[in-house]
Amino acid sequence: MKISVKRVAVVAVLMIVAAVLYFGYPPEYKPVRFPDGKTFAFCIVDDTDGATLDRIRPVYDLFGELGIRSTKTMWVFPTNDSTHWPNRGVALDDSVYMSFLLGLKARGSEIALHGARGGNSTRDETTLALERFKNVFGSYPRVHINHYRNLDNLYWGADKLSVFPFHTLYSLIFGGAPSYGHDTLSEYFWGDIAKERISYVVNYSFQEINTLSVDPLIPYFDPSKPYVNYWFHSSDGGMLSSFCDLISKENVDRLEKEEGACFVYTHLASGFVKDGAVDSTFDARLRYLASKNGWFAPASEVLDYIRERRSQSDTITFRQRVHVEGRWLLEKALHGSR
Ligand SMILES: [Zn+2]
């Protein structure tokens, strides 16, 4: 039988269109009923890169004034590689900083881990860091965020993607940093310890205020990344300008209307404070946001709440994985999302 090239091409195109529709179709979004009649949830997750008290204290004072409880990541040990700017910043060995963190915790905020330090840490060092964390704060961190080029990161760089050909595409386009926190053969392996002690790890960042609408499954377990108990995504507010854009009046009004949840990922040490004062645009937009009937709570508190009330399975399906990985890779290519 003669095979028509034209017919094969038509079938191939139809199959590609069907696959794009099947995997690209967004998952069904269901609003969550938040406690105390709150309309939406808003969680600020602060990456500690470059943090000094001068750079961040005024922002945290503003959060305190507005009743915003947040998730503040920290390092236990000072950097062992200050050649990279993101590795610099104060660590738990600074007693004034430790008091500041304990003060935040006492007011209901969450202290989370950003790796043992800005720079690589071996398994023994990470173990030591977690014990030190527990000694100071009374329990292990619930949330961990991977940092920059740390070799002890969990499923970082191209390893963020497990679906073919996204992993390969990422490596070709971005190169990226290797990560060995989940590699049992590496001296940086601590995946089993993370599995035992850490509840939530931040995965992808999106240009969307309602993080829950991008992926209603969060927090979820991904069988292809077994050392993380639950992943959650974030909304990109990495810099002052992107955070201000994210909490524009239109976006905040929409988050409220959709009864959504926002897990904003940010670096509060990156220009939010100038000459001792919080940036005026950020200040004004945050005040508008805080005037709404939102639940301004730490990430793990909101994630626990969502997880405990969910009826469906918390394991991501192959279709959901293709959808979210593909969407993130596209956003990364277009906007440089984290
Ligand atoms: Zn970082």
Boltz pocket constraint, residues with backbone or C-beta under 6 A from the ligand:
constraints:
  - pocket:
      binder: B
      contacts: [[A, 47], [A, 48], [A, 49], [A, 86], [A, 114], [A, 146], [A, 147], [A, 148]]
      max_distance: 6.0
